[in-house]
Amino acid sequence: MIERTAACACGQMRLACRGEPLKVSLCHCRACQRRSGGPFGVAAFFPPDAVRASGESRAFRRGSDSGFDLIFRFCPTCGSTVWWESLRMAGRVAVAAGAFADPAFPAPTQAVYEEHRHAWIPEDLIPEHPVPGDPA
């Protein structure tokens, strides 16, 4: 079974993920734009029993459009967000796809919050079957 490792920028916080992601989602919401520092965020979702964390992390909790809080885990040294959990989707751990630093990582299969998509992002980069309002 494949195992991939996601890590923060300084490398002290890691998340080993076994198997393929349940889904990979591209999110254009403004909160993901702020979290990622880019025009969108990409999350890979894994079952909780397929992930193993190591290193020190801190948590940041915020609300969401769905009314269920999200809990983000970030490195206290470099500040990188590596993974998060939604209280709405307790059976999934979201991992920042960029934290894998793997150009062969599976592409997103859905896009959400397209109403916040930056106009300069070519539409052919966005998955064809968006799920409107499905929070990544």
Backbone hydrogen bonds, N-H to C=O, Kabsch-Sander energy under -0.5 kcal/mol:
donor,donor_aa,acceptor,acceptor_aa,energy
4,R,17,C,-2.6
6,A,15,L,-2.7
7,A,99,A,-2.2
8,C,13,M,-1.9
14,R,12,Q,-0.5
14,R,54,S,-2.6
15,L,6,A,-2.5
16,A,52,R,-2.8
17,C,4,R,-3.4
18,R,50,A,-3.0
19,G,2,I,-3.4
22,L,45,F,-3.4
23,K,45,F,-0.8
25,S,43,A,-2.8
26,L,110,Q,-2.6
27,C,25,S,-0.5
27,C,41,G,-3.3
28,H,112,V,-2.5
33,Q,29,C,-2.0
34,R,30,R,-2.3
35,R,31,A,-2.5
36,S,32,C,-2.7
37,G,33,Q,-1.9
41,G,27,C,-2.6
43,A,25,S,-2.7
44,A,95,V,-2.7
45,F,23,K,-2.9
46,F,93,V,-2.4
50,A,47,P,-2.3
51,V,48,P,-1.3
52,R,16,A,-2.0
54,S,14,R,-2.3
58,R,74,F,-2.7
60,F,72,F,-2.1
62,R,70,L,-2.2
67,G,64,S,-1.4
70,L,62,R,-3.0
71,I,85,E,-2.9
72,F,60,F,-3.3
72,F,70,L,-0.5
73,R,83,W,-3.2
74,F,58,R,-2.4
74,F,72,F,-0.5
75,C,80,S,-2.1
79,G,75,C,-1.6
82,V,73,R,-2.1
82,V,80,S,-0.6
83,W,73,R,-1.1
84,W,94,A,-2.5
85,E,71,I,-2.0
87,L,69,D,-2.8
92,R,89,M,-1.7
93,V,46,F,-3.1
94,A,84,W,-2.7
95,V,44,A,-2.5
96,A,82,V,-2.4
97,A,42,V,-2.7
99,A,96,A,-1.7
100,F,97,A,-1.5
101,A,98,G,-1.1
105,F,102,D,-2.1
109,T,24,V,-2.8
110,Q,24,V,-0.9
112,V,26,L,-2.4
116,H,113,Y,-2.1
117,R,114,E,-1.9
121,I,118,H,-1.9
125,L,122,P,-1.8
126,I,123,E,-1.5
131,V,111,A,-1.4
134,D,131,V,-1.8
